[in-house]
Amino acid sequence: MTTILAIDQGTSGTKAIVVDAEDGTVAIAEEPVRPSYLPGGGVEQNPHELLDSVLTAGRRAVSAAGRPIDAVALANQGETVLAWDSATGTPLSQAIVWQDRRADSICAELAEYGEAIARRTGLVLDPYFSAPKMAWVRRHLTREGVVTTTDTWLVHHLTGEFVTDASTASRSLILDLDSASWDGELSDWFHLGEERLPRIVASDEVVGTTRAFGQETPVAGLIVDQQAALVAEACLEQGTAKCTYGTGAFLLANTGLNPVRSSAGLTTSVAWQAAGQTLYCVDGQVYTVASAVRWLQDLGLVQSATDLDAVVATDSQGVLCVPAFAGLAGPWWAPEATASLTGMTLATRREHLILAVLQGIAAQVTELASLVGRDLGRPLSRLRADGGLTNSAALMQAQADIAQLPVAVYPNAHATPLGAAALARCALDPALSLKEAVGDWQPTTAYEPRWSEDRAQEFRTTWAQAATACATKGDNS
């Protein structure tokens, strides 16, 4: 049986697990990462802290497992970038995080190319993606070295290779979606045509070896974190979907071998390349989820996320929240939008505000689920869910009620590294199918809708009007 060290390098921390097919997860280690939030929409991370967190968490997990590992897998943030010296690996800039909005001016300059970019990449022209950030780094920080997503830099430190996987490359705005290859003209539009870009690899490909965690070990299973969770939750067939409730919420649906261009303002990416095939997914994002809960904590309305269910109201008493604390993603794409709380009276209490925020999160995910169904040509039949906030029964029930969908909660808190581990297992054994590598799972909890269809539709209509008002206000600001 193969034993995999799977590392999930995320926005607020790095998680490393050691897992094998027989014993399951045998060790877990986590290291915090602290992003810096700057004026003007900047969000940065210290690259040395990122690398140290990967090495420390990985070594702690291997030590706790007390057994040799057969491969190292790495899931990454997807759109976070930095400049670095390719000869020495030394960072030449801070890591510019996927949440960073400072490249908005870059996108504004390219507005005339927006439709062409969407057609060729499957993405919306927005600073969320990596190429605008890369261009911003080149314009404002440094012209030296290379500028890449963080996975390339981390893998270089582990193996000496200069690679990225197809799912990460597809989040750039300079990858041709149909061929899953770099597009020179798109690169030129972003003034990145002279850049050295990493070799694109499959997620089930051994890209090199590392001694960072003991004996020399193959490195494989490279993939974006959200696509890794899609794998772990066995969304391997067209039409299956999951939503991860973390710092943000990320809803992805497998579209199979078809790179569907969204007609609803969502985005299409490579889900993964494996077994010689390229699979695609359509996705939507909610920028603030756990971060919205942290806002409640900062106001003193709740002690921690684990206390949500103890203090939340059963009815919001008409209070409505659009949690656009960091703007609105698709289908609005209103980065300047701000959050709103409406419907408050002197009878409003903290429990009503808390429920309104949770319902606002669920409502935004519901809009995404509806649009994903439109792109797939049929509505979703259920939603698989993972991430820390799935521990809140109030949020999950709100999700089922508003979306009118059963919600099945993934039974493991480590979906992202488990997905990367499954792909690494396929890299070591090409005869193993991804379905076999993932295995079967049963939800820990399943939530069925309690609201009537009429009540859900009335709520969605009212909430959508509030969201549109936030987006419009952002456009006019």
N, C-alpha and C positions, 0 to 999 in steps of 0.2 A: 504494500500500500504506500502511496506517495504522501509525504508530509510537506505542506506548503506554508511558508511564511508569507502572509498576505498583508500588505501595508496600505492603509487608506489615509492619504495625506489631504486633509481638509482645511476649511477656512479657519476654524477655531481650535483645531487639534489634529494630532496624528494618532491613528489607532493601528496597532499591529496585532495580528492573531496568528497562532500556529494551529493548523487544522489538517486532519487527515480523514479519509473517507470512512474509516472504521471507527475511530474514537471521537469524531467530530472536533469541536474546538477544544484544544487542550491547554492553551495559554493565551492570555490577552494582556496587552500593555498599552497605556495611553499617555501621551505627552501633550500638554497644552501649547497652543500657538496664539499669540496675542496680536491681532491686526490693529493698526493705528488708523483712526478715523480723522481725516484732515478737513479743514475748511475747503469749500468749493467742490465737495463730492469725492475727495480723494480717500482711497482705502489702500493701505500698504502693509506688507509683511517684511520682516527681516529675513533675507534668504539664509543667513547662517542659522537662525532659529529654526527655519523649515528643515534644513539638512540635519541639524542636530536632533530634531524631534524624530525624524525618520530613523536615524542611526540608533538613537537611544531606545525608542520604543521597540524597534526590531530586535535589538540585542537583549533587551529585557524579556521580550516574549520568547525568544529562543532559549534563553537561560532558564526561564520558568518551565518551558516544555521539557527540558532535559533530554532531548533527543535530536539527532541530526535532521536537517531539512533537505529536501530534494529540489526545491525551487523557491525563488522569491518573486512575488507578484506585486504590482504597484498600481493602485487607482489614484487618479489625480483630480485636481479642481477643474480642469477643462480649459478655462479662459484666463488664468492668472499668468502674467508674463514678467520677464526680467531680462536685462542685458548682462552678459558675462563674457569673460575671456575664455575662448575655446581651447587655448593652449594650457592654461592653468586651472580653469574652473572657477576662478575668482569672480564673485559678483561685481558688476559695474553699476548696478542700480538696486534700489529696493524692488521687491516683488510687487507689481501693480495688480491688485486683486480684482477678480471678476466683477465685484460690486462697484468698482471705481468708475466715476462718471466723467472724469476730466477729458476724455477723448471725444466728448460730444461735439466739440468744434470741428474735429477731424471729419466726423460723420456729416455734419452740416455742409462742409465744403464738397462732399461727394454726393449730395442729395440727388443730383441729376442722374447718377448711376444707380440709384436705389433699386429700380425695377430690374435692371440687368443683373445686379448683384444677387437679388433674391432669386431670379430665375436660374442662375448658374450655381449658387451655393445652397439654396434652400433656407437661407437665413434672412433676417431683417437687418438692415443697416443700422447698427446700434452699438454704442460703446461697451455693451455687455460682452461682446465677442473680442477675440484676441488681437486681430490685425489692427483695429483702431488704436488699441493700447500700445502695440508695437510701434506704430507710426508716431504716437504721442511721445513715447520714450525717445525715439530718434530725434524728434523735433525739439524736445525740451530738456532731456537729461544727458544723453551721450550718443556719439556716433561710433564709439569704439566697440570692438568685440562682435558678438552675435546677440540677437534678441529673439527669444523663444518662449514657449510656455514652460512652466516649472518642471513638467515631467521630463523634458529633454535634459534639463540641467541636473536633476536628481539622478537620472539614469546614467548620465555622463560621469557623475561622481562614483556611482556604483560599478560601472563597467568600462568606462572610457569611450563608449559608443555615442553617436550623435543621431538619435532617432526620436520619433514620436509615433504613436499609433494612429490608425485611420480615424477613430472616433474623436480623438483630441484634435487632429488636424481639421476635421469637419466643423469644428467650432470656431474657425478662424476668420471666415469671410474671404479667404484666398484659396480655397480648395474647390475644384470642380466636383460637384456632388455625384454626377453620373459615373465619372471615371475614377473617383476617389484619388485624384492626383493634384499636385499644386498647379495653379493656373497663373501663368506668367503675366497675362494682361491684368488680371485682378491685382496681383502684387504691384504692378506698375501704378495702378490707380491709387494705391495706398503709399506710393513712393517706397515700396519694399522690394522693387525689382532686382536690386543689386545685393539683397540679403542672401546669406547662406542659410538655406532652410534644411531641417533635418530629414533624413530618410524616413519614409512612411512605412510602418510595419503592421502586420496583422496582430490581433490580440492573442492568438494562439501560437505566436512565433517566439522562439528563444532568441533574444537579441544580444546576449553576451553572458558573461559570468562575473561574479563578485566574490570577494573575500571579506566583505564588510561585516558579515554575521557568522564568521567562523571559516569552515573549509570552503573551497571554491565551489560555487553553486550557480546553476543557470538562473537567469532572470527572464521571466516571461509574464504573460497575463497583464500587459499594459492596456489600460482602458480608462475612460472618463468615469468619475465616481457614479454619476446617475445611470449611465449605461451599465455599469457593473451591478447596480442594484436591480436593474431590469433583468439581467441574467440570473441573479440569485433567486429572484421571485418567480423564476420559470416562465417569464413572459417571452417565450421563444417562438411563438406562432403569431401570425398576423392578427391584429385586433385585440391582443392581450395588453393590459395597461397596469401601471403602478404609479403611486405618488409617494415621494419621500418628503417627510415633514421634518426638516432640519432648520438651519439658519434661515433658509427660504424653503419654499415647497416646489417640487419639480415633478410634473406629471409627464410621463413618457408612455407612448403606445407603439408597439411593434408594427411596422407596415410591411414586413417581409422584404423581398428582393426589390420592391417598388419604391423608389425615392420620391414619394408623393410630395408635390409642392402644395403647401397649405393654402387653401382659399380663404382662410379665416384669420390670417395674421399671426399664425403660430410659426414654429420653425421646424425644419427637417434636417436631420443629421445622420451620419453613419452610426448605427447602433453598435456594431462590431464587425470586424472581419475575422472569420474563422472557417476552417475546413474548406478553404478556397473560395468562399462566398462572402459577399458584402451584404449585410442586412441593414435596414434603415429604421429610423423611428421618427415620429413627430412628437414635439414636446412643447410644453408651456411652463412658464415660471411665475411664482409669486415671490417677490423679493424679500419680504419680511414676514417671517413666521415665528421661529424661536426668538428672533430679534424683537418682534412685537410683544412677545411675552416678557422679554427682558425690560421693555419699556414699562410694562405694568409693574414689574418688580422695582424699577427705578423710582416709580411714583409711590411706592409703598403699598400698592393695592393687593399684592400677593407676595409671599415670602420667596417662593421658588416655583418652578414649573410643576413640581410634584404636588404642590398645594392647590392647583387649579380646581380640581374636582371637589375639594372640600369647601370651597368658598363661592363657587360659581352659582348663579341663579338658575332656576329651571325655566324662566321666561325673562326676556330682556326688557319687558314692559315698554316696547316701542323704541328702545335705543338701538341705533344702527351705526355700524362702524365700517368704513372703507380703510383697511390697514395699509395705505399707500405711504408708509413712513420713509421709503426710499424710492418713490415713484411707482409707476405701474408698468409692468411688462405687457406682453401680448394678451389680448388683441389690441390694447390701447396704445402701447408704446409711447407712454407719456412720462419721460424721466423726471420732469419737473413737477409732476403731480404730488400733492401732499395729502396726508391722511385727514379723514373727517370723522367726527362723532356727532350725530344728530338725534333728535327725539328725546333729549333729556329734559327732565322736570325737577322740581324740588324733591320729588319722591325717589329720584334716581340714586342708587347706592352702588358701592364698588362691585357687588356681585352682578349687577346689570351691565356695568361697563365691561367686566371680564367676559361675560357671555357674548356681548356684542362684538368684542375683538375676535373671539373664537369663531363666532358665526361669520364674521367678515372674512376670516381666513378661508373657512369652508365654502363661502359663497364665491370667492375668487377661484378656488380650485374647481368648483362646479362649473363656472363659465368655461374654464379650460377643458374640462371633461366633455362638455357639450360640443365645443368646437372640434375637439379631437374626433368625436363621433361623426361629425359632419365630414371631416377630411377622410375618414375611413369608409364612409358610405353607409354606416350603420351605427346606432348608438352603442356605447359601452354597456355590457351586461353586468359587470361588477368592477370594483376597483380594489386592487391590492395595495396595501399601505405599509410603509416602514418608516423608521426614524424615531427620534426620541419623543416627539410629541404624540405618537400613537399611544403612549401611556395614558393620555388624557381621554377618558371615556366621554367627557363632555364634548371635546373636539370631534372625536370619531363619530359620535351619535349625530352631532350637528352636520357632519359631512354626509352621512347616510340620509338624513332627513332632507337637506336642501338639494342634494343631487338626485334623490330618489333612486339610489343605487345601494346594493349591499356592499359593505366595506369589510374586506378580509385582512386582518393584521398579521403581518409576517412574524413568525414565532421567535425570531432571533434579532438581536440588536445590531448585528454585524453584517447586514445584507451586502454592503459595498465590498468589503474585503472578501466575503465568501464568493461573490461573483467573479472577482479577479482571480481567486484561487481556483475556481472551476475552469477558467480559461487556461491558467498555467498547467493544470492537470492535463488538459487536452494537448498542450504543447509538448509535454513529456511523453504522452501516449496518443499518437495521431489516430489510432484505431478507436479511441474512446469518443463517443458522441457527446456534444455539449449537454444534451438532455440527461445522459447517464452521469456526466460529471456533476450536474446540479442536483439530481435526485428529486424525490417527492417531498412536499411539505404540507402540513395542515395548519390553518390559522390558529393562533392562540385565542383570539376573540373575533367574532364576526358580528357586525352591526347591521340590522335591518332597518329600513325607514319606518319611523313612527308617525311622521306627518302625513297628512293626506296630500294627494297631488295638487289639489287646489291651493292648499296653504303654502306648499313649497313654491309653486309658480308665483303666487302673490308676493312672497318674500323676495324671490329672485328678481321680479320686475322692479320692485321698490329699490332693492340693493343696486341693480344695474343702473338705474337712474342716478343714484348717488355716486356710483363709480364714474359714470360719464361726466358728471358735474366736476368731480375731482380732476379728471383728465383734461377737461376743457379749461378749468381754472389754471392747470399747469401750463397748458399751451399759451394762455394769455399773460402769464406772469413775466 
